[in-house]
Amino acid sequence: MESKVAVKLLGFWVSPFSFRVEWALRLKGVEYEYIEEDVFNKSPLLLELNPVHKKVPVLIHGDKVILESLIILEYIDETWKQFPILPQDPYDRAMARFWAKFADEKFNAWTVVCTEEGEDREMYLKQVVESLEKIEQELIKGKSKFFGGESIGYLDIAIGWISYWLPVWGEIIGSMTIVDPTRFPAIAGWTENFRNHPMIKDKLPPRDKMVVYFQWRSKEISALKASAKKG
């Protein structure tokens, strides 16, 4: 593994955005030091390195500080040339960026589902399903194992959380299979390929711990919303 310059990553154990960066570093064979951050009691280091958004992940490469997970992915790909993750073709690269941004824009709806009830939940679930339908069609169009072809790439890493986090959120809102394999066979197949990739399968958060955490977060956010309505 390459270790010419110290590489450090500030992350949070259940953040899919932190895992994106770890997956990319592992695929590139880059040695790094992981620093766990308490996002509910942010460290002086995090506040110093990311004073604007105060979020993880934060990548430290020597004296350089890189913020925002998708930007970090591109930095990693351009800095360490082995195992390219972004498509080489300009059009394919642009489309990969487009779909990564699309998924991130829909991320809020996919997480809010856990804290909503009744008609509001149904509204967000509809948004989730519509997003998945578009991603399903993109996968079908590609006719390949991964979004980038037969090897894992930028877009797989960017939306990899769909394969692992989304089923957990479905369980929290009532044992719901959001990614129904009969409705989304391409996504279901991609999910298996992604989660079983040797660089991914042993770099995922403990599922049981995730369920407990997101159940707690759901209750906390629901309580805050209820309190705000009373106020």
C-alpha positions as CSV (number, residue, x, y, z in Angstrom):
1,M,0.0,0.0,0.0
2,E,1.2,3.5,-0.8
3,S,2.1,5.7,2.1
4,K,4.4,8.4,0.8
5,V,2.3,11.2,2.3
6,A,0.2,10.8,5.4
7,V,-3.5,10.5,4.6
8,K,-6.1,10.9,7.3
9,L,-9.9,10.7,7.2
10,L,-12.4,12.2,9.7
11,G,-15.6,10.2,9.5
12,F,-18.6,8.9,11.4
13,W,-19.2,5.2,11.8
14,V,-22.7,5.2,10.2
15,S,-22.3,7.9,7.6
16,P,-22.5,6.6,4.0
17,F,-20.6,9.7,2.9
18,S,-17.6,8.7,5.1
19,F,-17.8,5.1,3.7
20,R,-17.7,6.4,0.1
21,V,-14.2,7.8,0.8
22,E,-13.0,4.7,2.6
23,W,-14.2,2.5,-0.3
24,A,-12.3,4.7,-2.8
25,L,-9.1,4.7,-0.7
26,R,-9.3,0.9,-0.3
27,L,-9.8,0.4,-4.1
28,K,-6.8,2.6,-4.8
29,G,-4.7,0.8,-2.2
30,V,-4.0,4.0,-0.3
31,E,-3.0,3.6,3.3
32,Y,-4.9,6.0,5.6
33,E,-5.6,6.8,9.2
34,Y,-9.2,6.8,10.2
35,I,-10.3,9.3,12.9
36,E,-13.8,8.7,14.3
37,E,-15.7,11.9,14.8
38,D,-18.6,12.4,17.3
39,V,-21.0,14.4,15.1
40,F,-23.1,15.3,18.1
41,N,-20.2,16.7,20.0
42,K,-17.9,18.0,17.2
43,S,-14.2,18.1,17.9
44,P,-12.1,21.2,17.7
45,L,-10.2,19.5,14.8
46,L,-13.4,19.1,12.7
47,L,-14.5,22.7,13.4
48,E,-11.1,23.9,12.4
49,L,-10.9,21.9,9.2
50,N,-14.5,22.4,8.1
51,P,-15.6,25.6,9.7
52,V,-18.3,26.3,7.1
53,H,-20.4,23.0,7.1
54,K,-18.9,21.4,10.2
55,K,-19.5,18.0,8.6
56,V,-17.7,14.7,7.9
57,P,-16.0,13.4,5.9
58,V,-12.9,15.4,5.8
59,L,-9.8,14.1,4.0
60,I,-6.4,15.3,5.0
61,H,-3.6,14.7,2.5
62,G,-0.4,16.2,3.8
63,D,-1.1,19.9,4.2
64,K,-4.2,19.7,2.0
65,V,-7.8,19.5,3.4
66,I,-10.5,18.3,1.0
67,L,-14.2,18.6,1.9
68,E,-17.5,17.1,0.5
69,S,-17.5,13.4,-0.3
70,L,-18.1,13.6,-4.1
71,I,-15.3,16.2,-4.4
72,I,-13.1,14.0,-2.3
73,L,-13.8,11.0,-4.6
74,E,-12.6,13.0,-7.6
75,Y,-9.5,14.2,-5.7
76,I,-8.6,10.7,-4.8
77,D,-9.0,9.5,-8.4
78,E,-6.9,12.4,-9.8
79,T,-4.2,12.0,-7.1
80,W,-3.8,8.2,-7.2
81,K,-3.9,7.1,-10.8
82,Q,-4.0,3.3,-10.1
83,F,-7.5,1.7,-10.5
84,P,-9.3,4.7,-12.1
85,I,-12.8,5.0,-10.8
86,L,-14.2,7.9,-12.9
87,P,-14.9,7.0,-16.6
88,Q,-12.2,7.9,-19.0
89,D,-14.7,9.1,-21.7
90,P,-15.8,12.7,-21.1
91,Y,-19.5,12.0,-21.8
92,D,-19.6,8.9,-19.5
93,R,-17.7,10.9,-16.8
94,A,-20.3,13.7,-17.1
95,M,-23.2,11.2,-16.8
96,A,-21.6,9.5,-13.8
97,R,-21.4,12.9,-12.1
98,F,-25.0,13.7,-13.0
99,W,-26.4,10.5,-11.5
100,A,-24.3,10.9,-8.4
101,K,-25.7,14.4,-7.9
102,F,-29.2,13.1,-8.6
103,A,-29.0,10.5,-5.9
104,D,-27.6,13.0,-3.4
105,E,-30.4,15.4,-4.1
106,K,-32.9,12.6,-3.3
107,F,-31.0,11.5,-0.2
108,N,-33.1,13.7,2.1
109,A,-36.4,12.1,1.0
110,W,-34.9,8.7,1.5
111,T,-33.9,9.4,5.1
112,V,-36.9,11.5,6.1
113,V,-39.1,8.5,5.4
114,C,-38.0,7.1,8.7
115,T,-39.3,10.1,10.7
116,E,-42.6,10.7,8.9
117,E,-46.0,9.1,9.3
118,G,-49.3,8.8,7.4
119,E,-49.6,10.9,4.3
120,D,-46.2,12.6,4.7
121,R,-44.5,9.2,4.7
122,E,-46.4,8.1,1.7
123,M,-45.4,11.3,-0.2
124,Y,-41.7,10.7,0.6
125,L,-41.9,7.0,-0.2
126,K,-43.4,7.9,-3.6
127,Q,-40.3,10.1,-4.2
128,V,-38.0,7.3,-3.2
129,V,-39.7,4.8,-5.6
130,E,-39.6,7.3,-8.4
131,S,-35.9,7.9,-7.9
132,L,-35.3,4.1,-7.8
133,E,-37.2,3.7,-11.1
134,K,-34.9,6.2,-12.8
135,I,-31.8,4.5,-11.4
136,E,-33.2,1.1,-12.4
137,Q,-33.5,2.3,-16.0
138,E,-30.0,3.6,-16.0
139,L,-28.7,0.2,-14.9
140,I,-30.8,-1.6,-17.5
141,K,-29.4,0.7,-20.2
142,G,-25.8,-0.1,-19.3
143,K,-26.4,-3.9,-19.3
144,S,-23.3,-4.4,-17.1
145,K,-22.4,-5.7,-13.6
146,F,-21.7,-2.3,-12.3
147,F,-22.7,1.3,-13.4
148,G,-19.2,1.7,-14.8
149,G,-19.1,-1.6,-16.6
150,E,-17.6,-4.9,-15.3
151,S,-15.5,-3.2,-12.6
152,I,-16.6,-1.0,-9.7
153,G,-16.4,2.7,-10.4
154,Y,-17.3,6.2,-9.2
155,L,-21.0,6.0,-9.5
156,D,-21.2,2.6,-7.7
157,I,-19.2,4.1,-4.8
158,A,-21.3,7.3,-4.9
159,I,-24.6,5.5,-4.5
160,G,-23.3,2.4,-2.8
161,W,-25.4,3.3,0.3
162,I,-28.5,2.3,-1.6
163,S,-27.3,-1.3,-1.3
164,Y,-26.9,-1.3,2.5
165,W,-28.5,1.7,4.2
166,L,-31.8,1.7,2.3
167,P,-32.8,-1.8,3.4
168,V,-32.1,-0.8,7.0
169,W,-34.3,2.2,6.7
170,G,-37.0,0.0,5.2
171,E,-36.8,-2.3,8.2
172,I,-37.2,0.7,10.6
173,I,-40.4,1.9,9.0
174,G,-42.1,-1.4,9.2
175,S,-40.2,-4.4,7.7
176,M,-40.6,-2.8,4.3
177,T,-38.6,-4.0,1.3
178,I,-38.0,-0.7,-0.5
179,V,-35.8,-2.2,-3.2
180,D,-38.3,-5.0,-4.2
181,P,-36.3,-7.4,-6.5
182,T,-39.4,-8.1,-8.6
183,R,-39.9,-4.4,-9.2
184,F,-36.2,-3.4,-9.4
185,P,-34.3,-6.5,-10.6
186,A,-31.4,-4.5,-12.0
187,I,-30.8,-2.7,-8.7
188,A,-31.2,-5.9,-6.8
189,G,-28.5,-7.6,-8.9
190,W,-26.2,-4.6,-8.6
191,T,-26.7,-4.6,-4.9
192,E,-25.5,-8.2,-4.6
193,N,-22.5,-7.4,-6.8
194,F,-21.6,-4.3,-4.9
195,R,-21.9,-5.7,-1.4
196,N,-19.9,-8.8,-2.3
197,H,-17.1,-6.9,-3.8
198,P,-13.9,-7.8,-1.9
199,M,-13.1,-4.1,-1.1
200,I,-16.7,-3.4,0.1
201,K,-18.0,-6.5,2.0
202,D,-15.7,-6.1,5.0
203,K,-16.0,-2.3,5.1
204,L,-19.6,-1.9,6.1
205,P,-21.1,-0.8,9.4
206,P,-22.6,-3.5,11.7
207,R,-26.2,-3.9,10.6
208,D,-27.7,-4.5,14.1
209,K,-25.9,-1.4,15.4
210,M,-27.2,0.6,12.5
211,V,-30.8,-0.5,13.2
212,V,-30.5,0.6,16.8
213,Y,-28.9,3.9,15.8
214,F,-31.5,4.9,13.2
215,Q,-34.4,3.8,15.4
216,W,-33.0,6.2,18.1
217,R,-32.5,9.0,15.5
218,S,-36.0,8.5,14.2
219,K,-37.5,8.8,17.7
220,E,-35.3,11.8,18.5
221,I,-36.3,13.7,15.3
222,S,-40.0,12.8,15.7
223,A,-39.9,14.1,19.2
224,L,-38.3,17.4,18.1
225,K,-40.9,17.8,15.4
226,A,-43.7,17.2,17.8
227,S,-42.2,19.7,20.3
228,A,-41.8,22.3,17.6
229,K,-45.5,21.9,16.6
230,K,-46.6,22.4,20.2
231,G,-44.4,25.4,20.5
